[in-house]
């Protein structure tokens, strides 16, 4: 297949990790891949040695320039199918593909509803031939908010991880004492990620666990607020934005994921694969990755006190940590591998291209 992966986000995040995994994997399976994206973005930089990159996703919705660029690039690469990775791509690349008779599949990365107006009914209801969500929680939210979607065309494909990138690396040197209990947050510093809740919980955790150190890896708009809450707190380490996530994960004993909502929450799967214990919010898709008291502990979102108690519980029970991390790692290898994810995407994209060829053949016969 000749596949376009369209990802218009200008900032690096989980959707970019999935885009990179899909690009590498599709190419390894003999498909031709082109990535459409935001110009001069981190994604463009990462694609330099992986797949051709077309700078498309810029400007307002239905930007004539962006749509024209997309049409030209789709023709140039003789595209057979488009996978739209972000909602913004539905307003750029998907209309361009529709004009050319190229089928598009839209992927929903976040557990957020559609508004359901005429705009959404057109762009999400009529133009795509199929829809993919990265969790059952996201699918429920999507279907409930958009009953006009063809529900049978909404598939769930969990995100997958390139396990080799975690198995072949050594832990990062975080400069912590040898007897430290490293408790980490890895991700974008946003309110909805619950990082402010973790900062509020740290006062209690630090007082109850004298050997505990808080490691924060990431950057984002909530950083100033988090620093304010942690201003007088002991044993806090700021790593900033890191590209060596597998190495950082392997250096942590416990990873906190107190998100208010997620799409998939790939950091939870990455933490389990790295051998870290997980304390996560019982929200959105996180329970699909972390079964409570089996692979980690789940706590109510927006509850710093419950978060602190769960972290202290795991930190003081090494036997439970060992049992949960072993079970969690086994689950990720079995259910959330990149290979399993790519298999499912390949099925959906192949079905779309076959259907498009069949419909084109019928049109030719009618003519």
N, C-alpha and C positions, 0 to 999 in steps of 0.2 A: 504494500500500500504506500501511497505518497501522502503523508500525514503532516498537517500543520497543527502545532501546539501554540495556542494564542494565550499569552499571559501579559496583560497590560499593567500589572502592578509595578510601581516605581521603587518599592521598598522590598528588601529581602525578607522572606518569611517561609512558613511551611509549604505554601503552594509552590514556591520556587524549588524547594527540595524535591517535591513530587514531579514538577516539570523536568528537572534535571534527570531524575531516575527514569522517567518515561522516555525521554530523548535517548539516553544511553541504551536502554533496554530494547526499544523498538529498532534502533540501528543494529544492535547485536543480532536481532532476529531477521535482519535483511530488509527492513522497511526504510524508505527514504523519509527523513524528518527535517522539517524546517520550523524554527521557532519565531513567532511574531511577538514583539514586546515593546516595552517603553525604551526610547533611545537613551543611551548612556546610563543604563541602569545596571545594578549588580548582576542581573540575569544576563544581559548582553556580554558582560565580562566573563561570566562562567561558561557561556556557550562558545567562546572563541575556539576552543579545541574539541568541541563536541559536535555541534551541528550548525548549519547556516542560520544566521539571525537576520530578520527583517525588522527595522525600526518602524512600527506601525502605530501602536497604541498611545496616541497623544492628542490632546485637544478635547473639546466638548463632545457630548454624546452625538452620534451621527455626524461628526465633523466631516465635511466633504473631502478635506485633504486626507484624513485618516482612512476613510472608506475607499477613496481613489487609490491610495497606496496599497491597501489590502487587495483590491481587485487586481491591480497590476502584478503584485507579488504572487497571488493565487494562480494567475494565468502563467506567470513565468515558471513557476515550479510544477505546473500541471497537477495541482492538488486534487486528491480524490476524496478526502474527508478532513473536517476541521474539528478539533477538540478545544472548546473554549474553557479556559481554566478559571476565569474570573467573570463576574457580572459585567464589568466594563467592556469585555470582549464581545458581549452580546450586542453592544451598540456600535461596534466598529467592524470586527472581522466577520461576525455571523451575517449581518445584512449583505456584506460584500459577497460572501459565499452563496447566499440565497439568490442573489442576482445572477450568479453564474451556474446555478443548479447544482452546487456542491453541498452535500449533506453536512450538517453541524450537530454536534453533541455538546450540551452545556453541562459543566461540572459545577456543583454548589459546594463551596468550601466552608461555609459558616452556618451555624444553626440559627438562622434568622429568617423571618417570614418575608414573602413577597407582599407588596401592597395590594396588588390585585386590580389596579386600574387599567384603563385602555392601553396605556403604555406597556405595562407588564404583560397583558394578554397578547399583545402583538409580538413583542420581542422574545418573551419566554414561552408563550403558548403556541404561536403559529410558525415561527421561523425554525426552531430546532426540531430535529427528527427524534431525538431521545434526550434523556436527562440522567445525570449521575450524581448521587450524593455520596459523601465519604463516611457516612454513618447512618444508622437507623434513626437516631434522634433527629438528624438534619432532614431525613426523608419525611418523618412524621410532621415536622414543622412546615416543610414545603408543601406537602399534600393538603394539610389542613388550611393553609393560607391561600392555596390556589387549587380549589376543587375542579377548576376548568382544565387542569393539566390532564393529559392521558396518563393515568396512574400506572398503567402497565408499562409505560415507557420510562419510568423512574427506577433505575437500578441503584443498588447500594454496592459500592466498591470501597472497602476500607483502604486507607493509605498503607503503603508498604515501605519497608526500610531495606536499604542495601546493607545486609548484615556484615559483609566483608569490611566495610569502613569502620565498624565497631570492633570486630574481632582481631584486626591486624594492627591495632594501635596500643601504645602504652599510656598510662594515666598522665595527665598534665601535672607539672610541678606547680602547685598553688602556693608554695611557701608556707604551709601550715605546720604546726608542731606534729611530731610523729604520732602522738596519742590523741590528736584532734578528732572530733566527730564532725565531718564536713556536711553541712546541710545547705543544699543549693537551690537556687531558682535560675532556670535557663530559659530565656525567651524575651520577647519584646516587652518593654516596660510600659504597660498600659493598665488603666484602671480595671478593665474587664478581665485581665489576666490574674487579678487577685493579688498582685505584688504588694499593694498597699496593705492588704489584710495580713500578708506574711510579715511585713514590717511591723505592724501593730502587735502581732503575736510574738515577735522576737524578744521583746522585753521580758515576757514570762519565760520563754524558752531559755534565754541566756542566764536567767537567775536560777533556774532549776537544773541546768546542764552546764557546769563550769568549763567543760572541755569542748563545748559546741562552738563552731564557727559558722557564720552565715556567709555564703559565697553567692554573689549576684552577678550573673553573666548575661549581658544584654544592654540595650539602649532603647529609648523611646520617650514619649511625651510625659509619662508619669514619673520620670527619674527625679525631678526636683521635689515632688511630693514625697517620694520614697525616702530621699535623703533627709528631708525635713523630719519625717517620723523617726528615722534612725539616727538623728543627729547626736544623741547622747548615749547611743547603744554600744556595748563592747563587742569586739571580735567580729567586725563586719568587713568584708573584703569585696571591693568593686573591680570586676574584670573588664567591664565595658563590652562592646560588641566583639564576639569571638567567632572565628571560622572553624576552629578546632573543637567543635562540639563533642565528638566522640571522646576525645582525650579529656575534656573537662568533665564529662559525665562519668568517666571511669575513675576520676579522682574523688567523686562524691559518695558519701555513705547513704544519704537520704535526699531525694529530690521532691520539693514541694510544688504542686500544681493546683493552686487554689482558684482556678478560673471561674468566673461567673457564668460563662458559656464558652463553648468551643465549636469548631466544625468537626475536627477529628481529635486534635490534641496529640500530635505526633511525638511531642516531647515525652509523653507518658510511655509510649512504646520504646522510645530511644533509651529512656532511663532504665526500664526493665531489661532491655537487651544488654545494657552496660553493667548490670549487676547491682544497681542502686535500688534501695528500698523506696517506695513511692507513697506519698500522702497526697491524695487528690480530692478535689471537690466532687461531690455527688451531683454533677450537672452535665447536661448535654450528653456527649458521646463518651465521656471519661469512664462511666461504669461499663461500657462495652469493651474497654481495654483492661481496666483494673477491677477485678471482682473483690469486694470488700472482705478483708481478712484471709484472702486466698493469694492475691498478687500484691496486695498493699492495703492501705486503710483509706476509706472514703469518709469525708466530713461534709457537713452542710456548707454551701457557698456563703461568702460574706460573714463568716463566723470565726474571728481570730482566736477566741478562747478554745473552741473545738479543734481548730488547726494546731494550736500550741499543744494541747493535750495529746493529740494523735502523734505529733512529732516526738514528744518526750516519751510516749509509750514505745514507739519503735526504737528510739535511740537507746533505751534502757533494757531492751529485750533482744539480745543478739541472736538468740535461737529463732525467734519469730522472723527477724530480718533475713536470716539465712534461708529459712523455709520459703518465705514469700518471694525472695529474689530468684531462687531456683525455679519456682513454679512460674513466675512472671517471664523469665527468660525463655523457658520452654514454650510458653504460649506465644510469645512474639515470633519465635522461629517457626512455629507451626501455622500461625494464622495471619501474621502481618509481615510476611516477607515480600520483597520487591517482586519476586517471581510470581507469587500468587496474584498480586495486584496487576501486573502487566498481562498475565493470562486473561483476566477478566476484561481489562480495557481492550485487549486485542479482539476478544469476542464481540464486544459492543461495536467497535469501529468496523470490524469485518462485516457484521450484519448490516450496518448502515451503508457501506459501499456496495454490497450485493443488492440491497433494495434499490439503491439509486441506479445501478446498472439495469436492473430489471425494469424499472419505470421508464428509463430512457429507451430501452428496447421496445416497450409497448408504444411509446410515442412515435417511434420510427415506423412501427407497423401500421399505426393509425394514419400516419401521413401517406 
